[in-house]
């Protein structure tokens, strides 16, 4: 079962992540839910791919996802 994403909370979570990692602002990140074989996963999609030199991509995604989960109570 795929979970629904609350767009207001997703924006708030992304804003908090961008406050910590402002270097990702130009790449148009957005939080999405992807169905898996069992359950679903929260992740980021980008309008344009960040360069490989931005080594904090994993941490940026983790902050966004963890913040969303906290705000949404999931």
C-alpha angles and dihedrals in degrees: 000000000000117000123229118244119227103224094206093052091042090055091047092050091048091049090053091049091048090051088061096037107029091163088079095058096094094057100068100237119191132180116241138173117232122197116236130193086266115025125325142281133223115226143150127259122194132212087217125015116254114238118263090245089073094087094176096074093109093048091046091054092045092053092049094047096043091047091050092048090050093048093045094044094235 
